[in-house]
Amino acid sequence: MPCEHCTQKKKHRDDDEYKKLLNRLSRIEGQIRGIRKMVESDAYCTDILVQVSAVSAALNAFNKELLSNHIHTCVANDIREGNDETIDELCETLKKLMK
């Protein structure tokens, strides 16, 4: 059973989109591991904060890419098929992203 924030919907991504998203996530994972090493090695606070800011920016870039893909594919297709509920879903998602 999925968590309350997940849906049963799935999306097949083309190879290019899939690779781009996974590459971004791999870089973010590397940045997180780097921050952990900084903490473990007693790095100076501001140096760690700068790296955390870089991770936040990378996550925002990932969100923008994924949201753009979602709008151009899932949302556009659903609207063409007359499924206007997708617009409400998109609005709710945007509200969550803008917190």
Z-matrix of the N, CA and C atoms (Angstrom, degrees):
N
C 1 1.464
C 2 1.533 1 108.70
N 3 1.350 2 118.51 1 127.99
C 4 1.461 3 120.51 2 -178.27
C 5 1.529 4 111.24 3 -73.54
N 6 1.317 5 114.39 4 161.13
C 7 1.461 6 118.74 5 176.75
C 8 1.528 7 109.68 6 -67.77
N 9 1.332 8 116.00 7 167.58
C 10 1.467 9 119.65 8 -176.07
C 11 1.525 10 113.10 9 -65.97
N 12 1.345 11 117.72 10 -15.96
C 13 1.457 12 121.37 11 -178.22
C 14 1.531 13 112.30 12 -94.61
N 15 1.336 14 117.06 13 -4.39
C 16 1.456 15 121.63 14 -176.94
C 17 1.522 16 109.92 15 -103.68
N 18 1.321 17 115.39 16 160.54
C 19 1.461 18 120.31 17 176.13
C 20 1.518 19 108.41 18 -122.18
N 21 1.295 20 115.66 19 168.42
C 22 1.457 21 121.38 20 176.76
C 23 1.528 22 111.31 21 -84.77
N 24 1.327 23 117.85 22 -6.60
C 25 1.455 24 121.75 23 -178.71
C 26 1.524 25 109.97 24 -66.67
N 27 1.305 26 114.89 25 148.63
C 28 1.462 27 121.32 26 176.31
C 29 1.512 28 108.24 27 -132.05
N 30 1.337 29 115.33 28 159.03
C 31 1.461 30 120.30 29 177.35
C 32 1.507 31 108.98 30 -138.64
N 33 1.308 32 115.88 31 127.64
C 34 1.457 33 119.60 32 173.39
C 35 1.529 34 107.83 33 -83.68
N 36 1.324 35 115.84 34 125.84
C 37 1.460 36 120.97 35 179.37
C 38 1.519 37 109.37 36 -102.16
N 39 1.342 38 116.30 37 141.08
C 40 1.455 39 117.53 38 176.00
C 41 1.531 40 109.28 39 -68.48
N 42 1.306 41 116.84 40 164.43
C 43 1.466 42 121.79 41 -174.50
C 44 1.524 43 112.87 42 -56.45
N 45 1.330 44 116.98 43 -40.45
C 46 1.463 45 120.90 44 -178.23
C 47 1.529 46 111.39 45 -64.11
N 48 1.331 47 116.77 46 -49.18
C 49 1.471 48 121.07 47 179.37
C 50 1.522 49 110.07 48 -61.86
N 51 1.318 50 116.59 49 -45.08
C 52 1.460 51 122.37 50 -179.41
C 53 1.534 52 110.63 51 -58.01
N 54 1.319 53 116.77 52 -49.00
C 55 1.467 54 121.18 53 -178.87
C 56 1.526 55 111.60 54 -64.02
N 57 1.328 56 117.06 55 -43.11
C 58 1.469 57 120.39 56 179.75
C 59 1.523 58 111.58 57 -61.13
N 60 1.328 59 116.33 58 -45.82
C 61 1.467 60 119.71 59 -179.03
C 62 1.530 61 111.15 60 -65.44
N 63 1.327 62 116.80 61 -44.28
C 64 1.462 63 119.20 62 179.56
C 65 1.526 64 112.08 63 -65.85
N 66 1.332 65 117.44 64 -36.80
C 67 1.471 66 120.18 65 176.92
C 68 1.522 67 111.07 66 -62.89
N 69 1.321 68 116.38 67 -43.11
C 70 1.473 69 119.99 68 177.58
C 71 1.525 70 110.35 69 -60.96
N 72 1.330 71 116.55 70 -45.32
C 73 1.463 72 120.08 71 -179.58
C 74 1.526 73 111.65 72 -64.92
N 75 1.309 74 117.45 73 -37.24
C 76 1.468 75 120.40 74 177.89
C 77 1.528 76 111.04 75 -63.62
N 78 1.337 77 116.48 76 -40.97
C 79 1.470 78 119.46 77 177.28
C 80 1.524 79 110.72 78 -64.20
N 81 1.331 80 116.34 79 -40.95
C 82 1.464 81 120.43 80 179.28
C 83 1.530 82 109.98 81 -64.08
N 84 1.326 83 116.87 82 -42.83
C 85 1.467 84 120.09 83 177.24
C 86 1.526 85 110.69 84 -58.68
N 87 1.325 86 116.43 85 -42.11
C 88 1.461 87 120.47 86 177.66
C 89 1.516 88 111.92 87 -62.05
N 90 1.323 89 116.29 88 -40.90
C 91 1.465 90 120.05 89 177.95
C 92 1.525 91 110.63 90 -63.66
N 93 1.315 92 117.53 91 -41.78
C 94 1.469 93 121.46 92 179.25
C 95 1.524 94 110.15 93 -62.85
N 96 1.326 95 116.49 94 -44.30
C 97 1.473 96 119.31 95 177.29
C 98 1.522 97 110.76 96 -60.89
N 99 1.321 98 116.37 97 -37.90
C 100 1.459 99 120.15 98 177.63
C 101 1.522 100 112.30 99 -63.52
N 102 1.318 101 116.61 100 -40.49
C 103 1.474 102 120.66 101 177.55
C 104 1.523 103 109.83 102 -64.24
N 105 1.315 104 116.53 103 -41.74
C 106 1.471 105 119.70 104 178.63
C 107 1.530 106 110.11 105 -59.41
N 108 1.327 107 116.51 106 -44.64
C 109 1.467 108 120.41 107 178.92
C 110 1.530 109 111.15 108 -62.72
N 111 1.326 110 115.88 109 -36.85
C 112 1.464 111 119.64 110 177.97
C 113 1.529 112 110.50 111 -62.64
N 114 1.331 113 116.28 112 -44.15
C 115 1.469 114 120.34 113 178.80
C 116 1.528 115 109.73 114 -64.02
N 117 1.335 116 116.19 115 -45.07
C 118 1.462 117 120.40 116 -179.35
C 119 1.534 118 112.46 117 -62.96
N 120 1.315 119 116.38 118 -29.48
C 121 1.471 120 119.54 119 -178.72
C 122 1.529 121 112.38 120 -98.78
N 123 1.336 122 116.34 121 15.88
C 124 1.467 123 122.06 122 175.93
C 125 1.525 124 113.44 123 60.38
N 126 1.322 125 116.92 124 39.16
C 127 1.461 126 120.82 125 177.38
C 128 1.523 127 109.85 126 -62.69
N 129 1.303 128 116.11 127 156.31
C 130 1.454 129 122.94 128 -178.90
C 131 1.537 130 109.91 129 -66.19
N 132 1.315 131 116.04 130 141.10
C 133 1.469 132 122.85 131 -174.04
C 134 1.530 133 113.17 132 -52.16
N 135 1.316 134 116.82 133 -48.21
C 136 1.471 135 117.95 134 -175.91
C 137 1.524 136 111.70 135 -66.53
N 138 1.324 137 117.57 136 -30.93
C 139 1.463 138 119.81 137 176.37
C 140 1.524 139 110.53 138 -64.81
N 141 1.328 140 116.30 139 -40.90
C 142 1.460 141 120.90 140 177.83
C 143 1.526 142 109.76 141 -66.41
N 144 1.315 143 117.15 142 -44.27
C 145 1.463 144 120.86 143 -179.37
C 146 1.525 145 111.85 144 -59.69
N 147 1.315 146 117.08 145 -38.04
C 148 1.469 147 120.67 146 178.08
C 149 1.526 148 109.75 147 -63.34
N 150 1.329 149 116.84 148 -41.06
C 151 1.466 150 120.12 149 179.02
C 152 1.530 151 111.58 150 -68.94
N 153 1.317 152 117.03 151 -37.15
C 154 1.468 153 120.62 152 176.60
C 155 1.527 154 109.62 153 -63.16
N 156 1.307 155 116.93 154 -40.07
C 157 1.461 156 121.03 155 177.32
C 158 1.531 157 110.58 156 -62.08
N 159 1.317 158 116.45 157 -39.41
C 160 1.471 159 120.46 158 177.95
C 161 1.525 160 110.92 159 -63.98
N 162 1.328 161 117.23 160 -38.88
C 163 1.471 162 120.84 161 177.72
C 164 1.530 163 110.03 162 -65.92
N 165 1.316 164 116.70 163 -41.69
C 166 1.469 165 120.13 164 177.77
C 167 1.523 166 110.76 165 -59.52
N 168 1.318 167 116.27 166 -42.99
C 169 1.469 168 120.59 167 178.56
C 170 1.529 169 110.48 168 -64.23
N 171 1.326 170 116.37 169 -40.16
C 172 1.467 171 120.02 170 179.17
C 173 1.527 172 111.10 171 -65.47
N 174 1.327 173 117.43 172 -40.65
C 175 1.468 174 120.72 173 176.71
C 176 1.528 175 111.12 174 -64.91
N 177 1.320 176 116.97 175 -39.27
C 178 1.468 177 120.05 176 176.72
C 179 1.520 178 110.87 177 -62.82
N 180 1.332 179 117.01 178 -40.92
C 181 1.465 180 120.62 179 178.04
C 182 1.529 181 110.39 180 -64.23
N 183 1.332 182 116.89 181 -39.47
C 184 1.463 183 121.25 182 176.43
C 185 1.528 184 109.78 183 -61.30
N 186 1.337 185 116.62 184 -47.17
C 187 1.473 186 120.67 185 178.96
C 188 1.522 187 111.60 186 -59.04
N 189 1.320 188 116.94 187 -43.23
C 190 1.473 189 120.39 188 -179.71
C 191 1.517 190 110.93 189 -62.25
N 192 1.321 191 116.87 190 -44.04
C 193 1.463 192 121.47 191 179.30
C 194 1.531 193 110.52 192 -62.68
N 195 1.328 194 116.46 193 -47.91
C 196 1.458 195 120.88 194 -178.95
C 197 1.530 196 111.25 195 -65.16
N 198 1.319 197 117.15 196 -41.58
C 199 1.467 198 120.94 197 179.11
C 200 1.525 199 110.99 198 -64.18
N 201 1.312 200 116.71 199 -43.11
C 202 1.464 201 120.22 200 177.78
C 203 1.518 202 111.23 201 -60.56
N 204 1.326 203 116.23 202 -46.07
C 205 1.462 204 120.06 203 177.63
C 206 1.525 205 110.64 204 -60.70
N 207 1.326 206 116.22 205 -42.00
C 208 1.470 207 121.07 206 -179.19
C 209 1.530 208 110.89 207 -61.63
N 210 1.321 209 116.67 208 -45.90
C 211 1.467 210 120.51 209 -179.10
C 212 1.526 211 110.88 210 -64.51
N 213 1.342 212 116.30 211 -44.08
C 214 1.462 213 120.04 212 -176.94
C 215 1.526 214 113.75 213 -71.35
N 216 1.324 215 117.19 214 -22.57
C 217 1.468 216 118.76 215 -178.01
C 218 1.524 217 110.84 216 -111.92
N 219 1.304 218 117.55 217 -75.06
C 220 1.473 219 122.01 218 -173.37
C 221 1.524 220 112.07 219 -58.47
N 222 1.313 221 116.61 220 -53.09
C 223 1.469 222 120.30 221 -176.01
C 224 1.525 223 110.60 222 -65.82
N 225 1.321 224 116.92 223 -47.71
C 226 1.464 225 120.13 224 -179.25
C 227 1.532 226 111.20 225 -60.33
N 228 1.326 227 117.09 226 -44.05
C 229 1.471 228 119.93 227 179.53
C 230 1.525 229 111.82 228 -63.54
N 231 1.340 230 116.22 229 -43.48
C 232 1.463 231 119.42 230 179.74
C 233 1.525 232 111.61 231 -63.44
N 234 1.314 233 117.32 232 -40.30
C 235 1.472 234 120.17 233 179.30
C 236 1.531 235 109.68 234 -64.71
N 237 1.331 236 116.84 235 -43.24
C 238 1.471 237 119.96 236 178.08
C 239 1.532 238 111.60 237 -59.60
N 240 1.344 239 115.39 238 -32.82
C 241 1.470 240 120.09 239 -179.48
C 242 1.532 241 112.13 240 -86.99
N 243 1.346 242 117.31 241 3.04
C 244 1.459 243 120.51 242 176.92
C 245 1.518 244 114.70 243 85.59
N 246 1.319 245 117.73 244 11.20
C 247 1.467 246 121.51 245 179.94
C 248 1.530 247 109.20 246 -91.49
N 249 1.322 248 115.73 247 82.74
C 250 1.464 249 120.87 248 -177.89
C 251 1.524 250 113.30 249 -73.06
N 252 1.334 251 118.24 250 -11.02
C 253 1.468 252 120.93 251 176.58
C 254 1.529 253 110.80 252 -60.34
N 255 1.310 254 115.55 253 -25.76
C 256 1.464 255 120.48 254 179.23
C 257 1.523 256 110.91 255 -62.92
N 258 1.309 257 117.70 256 -31.13
C 259 1.468 258 121.00 257 178.49
C 260 1.524 259 109.49 258 -65.53
N 261 1.323 260 116.72 259 -43.74
C 262 1.468 261 120.18 260 177.02
C 263 1.526 262 110.91 261 -62.62
N 264 1.337 263 116.15 262 -41.97
C 265 1.461 264 120.74 263 178.26
C 266 1.532 265 110.75 264 -60.87
N 267 1.334 266 116.42 265 -42.72
C 268 1.461 267 120.92 266 178.46
C 269 1.525 268 110.89 267 -63.42
N 270 1.315 269 117.18 268 -43.07
C 271 1.473 270 120.61 269 178.50
C 272 1.521 271 111.18 270 -61.15
N 273 1.326 272 117.43 271 -42.33
C 274 1.463 273 120.93 272 178.01
C 275 1.528 274 111.02 273 -64.38
N 276 1.315 275 116.58 274 -40.68
C 277 1.465 276 120.82 275 177.85
C 278 1.519 277 110.68 276 -62.82
N 279 1.324 278 117.14 277 -43.67
C 280 1.467 279 120.65 278 179.23
C 281 1.517 280 111.57 279 -63.22
N 282 1.332 281 117.03 280 -38.17
C 283 1.465 282 120.02 281 176.68
C 284 1.516 283 111.04 282 -60.36
N 285 1.334 284 116.69 283 -43.03
C 286 1.459 285 121.14 284 179.10
C 287 1.522 286 111.41 285 -65.45
N 288 1.309 287 116.88 286 -38.58
C 289 1.470 288 120.57 287 -179.57
C 290 1.519 289 112.71 288 -70.29
N 291 1.320 290 116.65 289 -25.54
C 292 1.468 291 120.39 290 -175.49
C 293 1.522 292 113.69 291 -93.24
N 294 1.315 293 118.19 292 9.96
C 295 1.465 294 120.79 293 179.05
C 296 1.498 295 110.91 294 -66.85
